[in-house]
Amino acid sequence: MKILIKIKERKISIILLQNKKEVDFLDIVEEHSLSEKLLPEIDWILRKNKLKSDDIEKATVNSDQEDNFTTTRIAKSVANAWNWNRKK
């Protein structure tokens, strides 16, 4: 199972993927509080699907914004931290 954080046209989606197929998704409407909402929303979608953080192999970000946008930087920081923790 993987997590994809997708940012398209200022809309943020958290997508659960298994074998490249979408299992579930969640849209976050307000991007101005993404730093406060992203991890709790990931936790919520995992619990909704009866998954634990250990069930997620990798987190990735797909963004149509440049890397210098705060929204993209927050999403990439969360994905990088998630992946780093998995390697421990």
Sequence and secondary structure as in RCSB ss.txt:
>XXXX:A:sequence
MKILIKIKERKISIILLQNKKEVDFLDIVEEHSLSEKLLPEIDWILRKNKLKSDDIEKATVNSDQEDNFTTTRIA
KSVANAWNWNRKK
>XXXX:A:secstr
 EEEEEEETTEEEEEEEETTEEEEEEEE  GGGHHHHHHHHHHHHHHHTT  GGG  EEEEEESS TTSHHHHHH
HHHHHHHHHHHH 
